[in-house]
Amino acid sequence: MPHNRDNPPNRFEAAHIEWEGAPPPADLCVHEEEAKSALSENRSPDIGFRWSVNPYRGCFHGCAYCYARPTHPYLGFGAGTDFERQIVVKVNVVERLRAAFQKKSWRRELVAFSGNTDCYQPIEAQYELTRGCLEVCADYSNPVAIITKGKLVRRDVDVLQDLQRRAGCNVTVSIPFANDDHARAIEPFASPPSKRFETLRILSDAGIDTSVAVAPVIPGLNDDQIPEILKRARAAGARGAFQTLLRLPVEVGPIFEARLAEAFPLRHAKVMSAIRDVRGGRMSDSRFGSRMAGRGPRWAAVEQLFSTHCERLGLERQAGEAPQPPTVEPPRGRQLPLVF
């Protein structure tokens, strides 16, 4: 069970903080736990990976639309502010991942980071669990795919380059808004889009395979920004792109709608109507095959817009939420770690 940490990261120590702008409205509370396993197995046909690593539960970024919010009540917390400020840290995740890779049954399958909450949220600046896990993946020449909004991923360029050479690595930066102010209203403590485009450029220039995720697409709010996002991402070196439609599980709907009404009062009603339009009159659809894509003429137009600009820019259109990195053979003459 998670136990409260007496001294969470000091919000005034620059070495241990990554967010930008004003301090958050509620203090961070950190809970440390000993995880039984580092790897989570995905059985959803909508997701393009089987295994994922999530060093943290809850996410400081506070995105109003986050589909992972409903997981927090399982820990006895709420899906609202608790999800953003009651963060659970799996302090032994690096050791557990190494133990998993040492099993005879492990076949060096792709491991995705941030299948649930962001592995580069601000607290990673202190705990360095994501970096530790990536170092394990490099040691075992295991391919990796990462999706993040956090510019902190830049810190680990050296490890990512090592992974790129040994096994294959893809970093997808999620950028659903082209405008920093729009993003701040809905994703208040994530790195602003301008910094995320910079991150794409830094990673791409370092020889790392990068992609952009326009995720989520919120009809009536950011669908008109798709061309600009794709253009700027391609200019920053991204080679691939994918998009997903906004998902609003029961616990998430009221949180998103309240934030939308506060930030965009004049657009609130039109956006909510547009969401129902692409969801067949509903706010959400939890069925496999329908969760991340819409239907009807409006969604068809969004799909066409995305496809046209991907083709024009030379971006490979990808499916799912974590593109498979290229297969890379381990360098000859290097002994791989023993597998027991």
C-alpha positions, 0 to 999 in steps of 0.5 A: 500500500502507498505510504505518505512521504513526510517531505515531498519535493520542495516547490522552491528548489529549482533542481527538483521542479519542472513546471513553468509559470505560477505555483499550483493552487494546491500543494503536492502530496507524494505517496511512495509504494513498493510495486509488485511488477514494473510491467503492465499488460495491455489487452486493448485492441485500440492500443499499439503496444502490449507492455507498458511501464508507468512509474507514477500514478496520478499526474501533475500536469492536470489535463482536464481531459485525461482519460487516466483520471478514473484509475485514481479512485481505485487508490482511495483518491478522487479523480479531480484535484486528487489525481493532480496532486496526490501522486503515487511513486513506484520507488522500486520500479527500476529494480522490478523492470530489471527482474522482469527482463531477466526472466527466460520468458521475456522476448525483448518486446516493445515497452511503452512509457506513459501508457497511463500517466506521464512518465516525465511529469515534474516529479521525475526531476527528483526521482529519476525513475523513468531515466532508470528504467530507460537505462535498464532497457538500454542494458538489455537492448529492449525497444522503447516507445515514449509518449509525453508532454514533458520537456524533461525528456530532453534531460535523457537524450544520452540514454535515448541515443543509446537506446536508438543505437541498440534496440530502437526508440521512438519519442512521441510528443503530445501536442493537441494545441498550437497556442500556448494560452489555449493549452494552459487553460486545459493542460495547466501544468504541462509544458507549453506547446512552444516548449514541446516543439523545441523538445521535438527539435532537440530530440530529432537533432540528436538522431532520435526517432520522433513523432507528434500526437494530436491527442486529443482532438476536441471538436470545435476547440482545437481541430482547426489547429491540426494543420499548424501543429503538423507543420510545426512538428514536421519542421522540428524533425518529427517523422510520424503523427497520429491523432485520437478523439477526446475520450470522456469517461463518466468521471472525466466528463464533469471535470472537462466541461467545468474547465471548458466553461471557465476557460472558453465560456463563449465556445462551451456550448458549441464544443459540447455540441460538436463532441456529441455530434461525432459521438452519435449523440453521446458524450463518450463511447467506451467500446473497443474500436470506437473509443479513440475515433468518431463517426459522421460527417464532421469526424470524416472531415477531421480525418481528411484534414489530418490525412491530407496534411500528413501526406503533404508534409511527408509525415507517416500516419501512425495508428494507436498510441505508441508507434512501433520503433524500428527494429535494430539489431544489437551491435555485433561484438557486444555481449548482451546481459545474461537472461536467467 
